[in-house]
Amino acid sequence: MTPQQLIEFAWGLANSEKPFLWIISWPDLVIGYSAIVPPEFVSQTKDRGMLASWCPQEQILMHSSIGGFLTHSGWNSTLEAVCGEVPMICWPFFAEQQTNCRYCCIEWGIGMEIDNTVKRDEVEKLVREVMDGDKGKEMKKNVMEWKTKAEEAVKPGGSSYQNLDKLIADVLLAGNV
C-alpha cells in the first residue's frame, strides 16, 4: 500500500460514516515509514473507529459485529471470512489472491473488488454497499450458505474429510512418503 492509497482508504472510511476497526501493520503494509493517517481523520473518526497494528484476525472475523472485511484475498483470510459469515471487499495483489478474488466476487457472490487505484469515493461506496446495500445483503446471504457448505465438507463423510482420509491412506499409510 502506498501512502496515497492509505490516505484514500482513510477518507473513504471516514466518509462512509460507518464504525470500523482498521488494522494497519506498520511498516509491512505501507510502503515508506513516513506514511501516517491524517490527524484530521483520527479526530473525525475517534468515536466510531479504532486503529491497531495487530489483531487476532480469525477471532475478529467470528464476531457478530463485523459487517465487512477488506482483504487481499489470500486463501486463509478468505476461509476465515467465510467461516465468520463476513462479506468481503477484495483488493488482490499477487499469487492466488487474484483467483480467490474472482471466485469471491464473480462465482460465489460474497465479495466486491476494489480498483487498484483506490479512490476515496469508491472506498466509501463499497463500504456503504457492503454494510447496508442490497448487494451487501445478497453477499451476506451467500456467505452464510458457503459457511454451511464448508462445515458440511469437514464433517465425517464430507468431501474434505474424505479427501484427507484418502491422502492419509494413499500416501502416509501406504509408505509412499
N, C-alpha and C positions, 0 to 999 in steps of 0.2 A: 504494500500500500504506500502510495506516495503521500507526502504531507498535504498536497492539494486534495487528494481523494479523502484523506482523513477529515479535512475541513468540510468537504461536500457531504460526507456521511453525517458529520456533527450537525450541520444546519438542516439537513433533511430530517434527522431525528427530532431536532428542536421544533421545526415547522409542522411536523406530524401531530404534535401536541399529545402524544401517547406516552405513558410511562414506559421506562426501559431500564435494562441492565446491559451495560456495554463493557465487554471485556477487551481491553487493548493490551496485548503482550508487548511491552517495550523491551528492547528495541527490535525484537524479532519480527513484529508485524509491520512496523512503519520504517520506511527507508529514510535513514538520517536521524540522528539522535536529537536534533533540534525540533522535530515535529511535536507540536503540542496542540491540544484542543484550545480554541479561542476562549479567553476568560469570560467573554460575554455569553458564550454557550453554556459554560458552567453555571453562571449566575442565573441565566434564564431557565435552566432545567433542574436546578438543585432540589426542587420539591417533588420532582417526578422521575428523576434519573439518577442512576448510580454508575460510576465508573470504577473499574477494578482492573488489576493487571493479571489476575488468575481467578479461576473458579472451578469447582468440580462439575464439569460440563454435563456429564450424564445425570447427576442429581438435579441440576438446574432444569434440564430439559424434561425431567419427570414431574416437575412441579406444575400444578394445575393453573397457576397464574401466568404461565408462559404462553403467549399467543402467536409468536412468530420467532424465527431463528434465521439470522443472516449467516450463511455458511459458504465456505469454499467448495463444498460438496465432496469432501473426502468420504470414503466409504464408512469409516467408523462414525463420523458425525452424522451422516445420512441415516445410518441404522439407529443411532441414539435419538434422533429427531422422530423417526417413525415409531420407536418404542415409547416415546413420550407424547405421541399424537400431536406433534408440533409442525405446522406448515412452514415451509422454508422460502427465504429469498436467497437464491443461488448466485454466487459470484465466483465461478471456477477460474483456475489459473493453469494447471498442468496435470499430467498423469491421468488418473482415472476420473478426475473431477469433471472434465467436460462430458464424459459419458454418463456419469451419475446425474449431472445437471439435466442432461437431455431426458433421462428416464424420469426424474422428479417432475420436470416441467411439462413434458410432452406426453410421455407414455402413461405415467401414473397419476398425474394431476394433483401433485402435492407440493409443488413449488412454482415460483415465478423467478425468471432470470433477470438480473440487473445488468445493464450495459456496462462494459468495462471502463468506459469514460467516467462514470459515476458523477451524476449531476444531482444537486440537492433537490430539485423539483421531482426527479424520478424516485429518489430515495423516499421523499415524503409521500408520493403517490403510492408506491409499493407498500410502505408500512401501513398506510391507511387502508389499502385494499386487503392486505393480509389480515389485519385486525378487525375490520368492520364491513368490508365489501362482500358482494355476492360471490366473487371469485374466491375470496378468503374462506367463506362459509363452505363452499364446494370443496376447497382444498382440505379443510378440517374434516369433513365427512370422508373424503377419500383416504386421508392419512389414518383415520380410525379403522377403516377397512383393511388397509395394509398392515396395521399393527396386528389385527386379528389373524391375517394370513401368516404373518411372521410367527406368531405364537403357535399356530397350528403346525407350522413346519418343524418346530423344535420339540414338539411333544413326542413321546414314544409313538412310533408308527408314522410320524410326519416325514416329509421329504428330506429335510436337512438331517433329521435323526437317522433315517435310513442311509443316507449318503455317508454320514460319519461312520456308522456301523460297517458299511461296505469298505470304506477306506481302511479301517482298522483290520478287518478280516483279510482284505486283499494285499495289504502292504505290511502291516506290523505283525499280524499273527502268522502270515504265510512266510515270514522271514525274508521278504523281498527288500529289506532296507539295507 
